[in-house]
Structures are given as structure tokens and as C-alpha cells.
């Protein structure tokens, strides 16, 4: 690997940083190629990290770890598979294809209410003008009233057309909203099925590698003297054991005092190491 921190360039399988650098920035640089730490540019050229690197790519005393998930990722990095993998892939593809849009009907309902109110107002105006027109005709004076009646009737016809259009638009939106709700329910069902399949696949992978994991824990420097439940050891010990089992091509950022030297850490983990000051 080639690791550049500011103006300093380090090369080799093992790098010990000679300046104070945040371990999180180093980890970001391993994964993205470049990162900054308090104005200092960090650039790392190395192998591309795999999924397990997200779990144990940075090993330090305060780390948290979902041990079973990390162990399952380690198993996959070594080529382990399960009979559920094809089903998991299919479910993920279905989720990717199933887009659910948010459909609102508020504007359409408001438009229908306004169109309805306008129609009712003009219906009353037409009825009133019709009565006035009848009275004026009896008196022989109706031209202006007749023109007003025609104008109001035309407005009513236009309002009724707008009301029908607004109701149709609202119905279309309601239909789209029902379809969206159905898709959402379908998506939730697929997500549940996927979560169950992933959980079962993870259980099988962990079961397959548990014995090796226990042995790895026993070999971790500074680990517990005896191992009861391997999933109850501290996160750093578990992380070191998982990293030892995993196929880690990308550099591991190490910020702990478990090893005599970064070279010893690299030999234990079987991976390139960037060691920071502890």
C-alpha cells in the first residue's frame, strides 16, 4: 500500500503513522481513497475493502461490534455461502424494482370542495335570475335580465364542467393512493421476508464458523484467559478474532496496544496494517 499523510509518504504492508491522525479519518481514506483530518489530507492506495471491512476495518478499544453479523461477513469473505443466498438476491432485486411513491389528495379534495361551492352559488344565482326574468317578462321589460340570465347560466355550465373534472381528478388520485398503499404493503412483506432470510443465512454462517471463532479468540493477545460464551467477549477481542478469520485484502487501521509491533499485528491478522499512536 501507499499511504500519504500530509507531506509524508509511507509504503509497504505495514505502516506506523508518525503523526497524530484520527483513526476514523484513516479508515475513511482506506475505504474512499482520500480523507481529511483537521486540514491534513490522507490518501491511501491499496486493495478495495469488502463488506467485512465495514465491521472490523478499524480496531480500537472503544469500538462497538455486532459480533454475529461481523462473523457472518468474515465467513462470506472466505467464500462461504448458504442455500438461502439465491432467495436473498431475488428479494433484494424485487425491492430495488418496487418503488413506492407518496400520493397526496389534499389539493384535489380542496379543488373539489371549491368547485362544488362555486357550482352551488351559481345554481342559486341562476334560479334567482330565472325568477327575476319571469317577473320582468310579465311586465314587458326583460332584455337586460335575459342577458344576465344567459351569462349566469353560461358560468354555471362552466362551473359544472370544472366540478366534474375536479371529481374525476380526485378519483384518479385516490386510485393512485390505493395502489401506493398496496405497493407499500407488498414492500413491507418483502422486507420482512428478506430480513428473515438474511437472519437465517447469518445464523448458518455463524454456526459453521463458531469453532474457528472460538479458537481465534483464544489466540488473541491480551484476550480473556478462558472463553465461555465467545459472543460475550469484549468488542476489541471479538473484532481481532473476526479479522483474523476474514480475508482482509484492504489495510486494517489498528489503534490498540494488543501487539508488540504493527508487524506482529499484520502477521496475526494476515492483512496490511496501518497502526496509529495509542
N, C-alpha and C positions, 0 to 999 in steps of 0.2 A: 504494500500500500504506500501511497504518498500522502502525507499529512502536512498541510501548511497552516500554521497558526501565526497570523500576522506576517512578519518577515522571516520567520523560522520555518525551515522545511525539514521534515523527518521522513525517512524512507525505511522500509523493512517490515517484517511480520510483527515486530513488537516495537511500540513507540511509548516512551515515557515523556509526558509533557514537562517542559522545563519552566513553564509559566503557569500562573493560576488561571485556569479556564473552567467555566461552568460545565459540569458533566452533561447537562441537558443539551447545551449548545453543541457539544461534541457528538452526542447521539443524533441530533438533528442533521448535522453535517454528514454523518455516516449514511443516513437514510436519504437525504436530499442532495448530497454532493457539496453543499455550502451552507453556512450559517454564520451568524454574528453573535458575539458576546461582548457587551459593553464597548461596542465600537471596533472590536477586533474581529477580523474576518477569518473564518475557519473553512478550509477547503480540503476535502478528502477524496482521493481517487482509490477505489477499492471495489471488490465484488459487490453486486447488488444484494441487499438484505432480503431474506424471505420472511414469511409471516411470523415464524418463531422469534425473529429478531425484535419484533414489537413487544414480546414478552420478556425476553432475557438479554436484550441488546445493551442494557445498561445495568450493571450490577453494583449496588451500593447498600450501605447499612440501613437506610430509611426506605428502601424500596417496598412496594406492595406487589403481591403476586397472586393471581388466580392459578394455583398450582396445577390443578387437573387440566385446565384449558391449555396452560403452557406445556404440560407433558404431552398432551394430545398433539399439539403443534410440533413438538420435537419428534414425535413418532412419525408424523407426516413428512417432516424434513428428511427422514431416513427412508422414505418410500413406502411406509405402511399405509394400507388402505382398508376400507371396510365395505361390506356388501351394500351399505346404505349410500355410498358416495354418488352413484348414478342418480338415485332418487333425490338426493340433496341438490345436485346440479340442475336437475329438471325443475325442482321447486324454485330455485333461485332464478332460473330463466323465466319462469311464469311470473314471478314477482316483478322482474325487470320489465316485462311486456305489459303488465297490468297497471296502467296509470289511472289514478282516481282524481278527477277534477272537483273542486269545490263549486257547487252551483247554488247561487243565491236567488231568491224570488222576491226579495223585498221591493226592489224597484218596479217589478212587473205588477205586484199587488197594489202598490201605490198608484201606478198608472191606471189600473182597472177601477180603483176607488174614485179617482179624479174624473175618469171618463164617465163613470156611472152617475156621479153627482152632476156633471155638466149636461148629460142627457136628460136627467130628471128636471133640471132647471129649464131646459129648452122645451120639454114637453109641457111644463106648466105655462111657459110663455106662449107656446102655440095655442094651447087651449084658451088662454086669456084673450089672445089676439083674435081667435076664431069667434069668440063670443062678442067681442067689440065690433068685428067686421059684420056680423049678422045684424047687430043693432043699428049700425050706420047705414046698412043697405036698406033697412026698413024706413030710415029717414031720408034715403036717397043721396047720401053723402059718404062714399066709401073708397075713393081712389087711393088716398094715402094709406089708409088702414089695410087695403088689399095688398099694396106693395110691401108694407111692413110684415104682413102675414106671410107673403111669399119668401121674404128674406129670412124670417124666423124659421119657417118650415125647411128652408134650404140648410140653415145652420143645424137644425135638428137632425136632418138626414146625414150630414157630415159627422155630427157627434155620434150618431148611432153606428155609423161605419167605423169610427175610431174606437168605440166601445167594443164592438165585435172583434176588431183587430187586437185590442189590448187583452181581451179574454183569451183569444187564440194564442197570443204570445205567452201569456201566463201559463196556459195549459202545456205548451211546449217546454217551458222552463220547469214546470212541475214534473213532467215526464223525464226530463234530463236529470232532475234531482233524484227521482226514484231510481233511475239507472245508476247514478253515482253511489247511492246508498247500497244498492245491490253489489256493485263492484267493491265497495269498501268492505262489506261483509265477506265477500269472496276473498279479498286480500287478507283480511284478518284470519280467515280459516287457513289459507296457505301459510301465513306467517306462523300460526300455531303448529301446523304440521311440520314446517321446516325446523322450528325450534326443537320439537320433539325428536326429529330425525338427527339433527346435529347433536343433541344431548346424548342420544343413544350411541351414535358413532363415537363421540368423545369418550363415553363410558367404556366402549370396547377397546379403543386405543389405549386408554389408561390401564385397563385390566391387562392388556398384552405387554405393557412395558413397566408395570409396577415393580416386578422383581429387580429389573435393571436399575430402576429409580432408587430403590432401597439400597442397592449396592453402591450406587453413585453417591448417595448421601453419606454413607459410611466412609467414603474416601475423601470427602470434602475437608480441607484443612480448617481447623477451628470449629468444626461441627459438633453436634452433641455426642457424648460418649456412647450412648445407647439410643437406638431408634425404636420407638414403639409404633405409633401411627406415623408413617412417613409424610402424611399430609398435614401434620401439626407442627412440623419443624419451622423455625423462623424463615422468613421470606428469602433472606440472602442465601442461606444454606440450600433451600429448595431451588432457588434460581441458579446457583452454581451447579447443582446436580442436574437440573434440566439442561443447562447449557452444555454440560459435559456429554449428555446423551444426544443432543441435537447435532445436526450437520450445519454448522455455522460458517459459511464462507466469508461473510462480511465481518469487519472488525467488531469486537466487543469492547465497550467502554467499561473500564474497571476502576471503581473508586472505593476500595476496601483494603483492609490490612490482613487478609487471609493467607497471602502468599509471600514467600521470601523475596520474590522478584517478579517483574512482569513476564520475564521469560518462563519462569516456573508456572505462572498463571496460564500462559499461552499453551504450554505443554499439557497442562491439566485439562484445559477446555478443548484443545485441539482446534483452536481458532486464532486468528490475528487479534491482538490486544492493544488497546490504547489505554495506558494507565495514567490516572491523574493523581495529584497530590491529595492525601487523605488528612 
